[in-house]
Amino acid sequence: MKVTAKFTNTSGQAIVATFDVANGTVEDTTGRKGTFTAVPGSKTIQIAGDQAITFQVQDAVQFNVGFTTGYTASTGASGTVVIEKVEG
């Protein structure tokens, strides 16, 4: 399954990332690649690779189109994440 999510920070800047759930990999629209851990039902998404970052989300992670929740990143950024597409 591939899940596409749009992360928009409070300044309005957005990055779209595609998570390959079966392989545990992620790539964003800037070309950064890595691995990730996000267990459905948890409130943490951890990414390692080109950039190590942890997202704490307000609501338990769901891989459903339209799922929207707030986030705070280990970089200090915060904003909203929306699941835009789910394939497979």
Secondary structure per residue as TSV (DSSP state, phi and psi in degrees):
chain	resnum	aa	ss	phi	psi
A	1	M	-	360.0	137.0
A	2	K	E	-114.8	133.2
A	3	V	E	-121.8	125.3
A	4	T	E	-104.7	126.2
A	5	A	E	-127.5	140.5
A	6	K	E	-107.9	119.9
A	7	F	E	-101.9	117.4
A	8	T	E	-117.7	120.4
A	9	N	E	-81.9	175.6
A	10	T	T	-67.4	-14.1
A	11	S	T	-88.6	-3.2
A	12	G	S	91.1	0.0
A	13	Q	-	-78.2	134.7
A	14	A	E	-122.9	144.8
A	15	I	E	-131.0	134.5
A	16	V	E	-104.0	132.3
A	17	A	E	-125.4	140.6
A	18	T	E	-109.7	122.3
A	19	F	E	-102.5	121.3
A	20	D	E	-93.1	98.5
A	21	V	T	-63.6	-39.9
A	22	A	T	-63.5	-36.8
A	23	N	T	-100.5	-10.3
A	24	G	T	70.0	29.9
A	25	T	E	-115.0	160.0
A	26	V	E	-144.0	144.7
A	27	E	E	-141.4	135.8
A	28	D	E	-106.7	175.9
A	29	T	T	-69.9	-9.4
A	30	T	T	-91.5	-3.0
A	31	G	-	94.3	-2.4
A	32	R	-	-69.0	139.2
A	33	K	E	-127.8	155.9
A	34	G	E	-177.6	-166.3
A	35	T	E	-114.2	161.1
A	36	F	E	-145.5	159.5
A	37	T	E	-129.6	122.8
A	38	A	-	-152.2	101.8
A	39	V	-	-87.3	124.5
A	40	P	T	-52.2	133.0
A	41	G	T	97.8	-15.4
A	42	S	-	-90.1	176.7
A	43	K	S	-120.7	21.7
A	44	T	E	-133.0	134.8
A	45	I	E	-122.4	120.0
A	46	Q	E	-111.4	131.1
A	47	I	E	-122.3	134.3
A	48	A	E	-127.4	152.8
A	49	G	E	137.1	-129.7
A	50	D	S	-57.3	-32.1
A	51	Q	S	-142.8	124.1
A	52	A	-	-87.1	124.5
A	53	I	E	-152.2	145.4
A	54	T	E	-121.3	132.8
A	55	F	E	-109.8	129.3
A	56	Q	E	-102.2	121.4
A	57	V	E	-103.9	154.3
A	58	Q	S	-73.0	-33.4
A	59	D	S	-119.6	153.4
A	60	A	-	-55.5	137.5
A	61	V	-	-58.4	131.0
A	62	Q	-	-133.1	136.2
A	63	F	-	-96.9	60.2
A	64	N	S	-125.2	134.8
A	65	V	T	-56.6	133.4
A	66	G	T	93.2	-14.9
A	67	F	-	-57.8	128.3
A	68	T	E	-132.8	136.5
A	69	T	E	-155.1	161.5
A	70	G	E	-82.1	157.6
A	71	Y	E	-140.9	157.7
A	72	T	E	-129.9	129.7
A	73	A	E	-100.6	156.3
A	74	S	T	-64.8	-13.4
A	75	T	T	-80.5	-9.7
A	76	G	S	100.7	-12.3
A	77	A	-	-72.9	155.9
A	78	S	E	-146.4	162.4
A	79	G	E	167.8	-144.3
A	80	T	E	-127.1	141.0
A	81	V	E	-117.9	136.9
A	82	V	E	-128.4	130.7
A	83	I	E	-79.2	115.7
A	84	E	E	-96.5	-27.6
A	85	K	E	-155.5	141.3
A	86	V	E	-132.8	124.3
A	87	E	E	-121.3	141.5
A	88	G	-	88.3	360.0
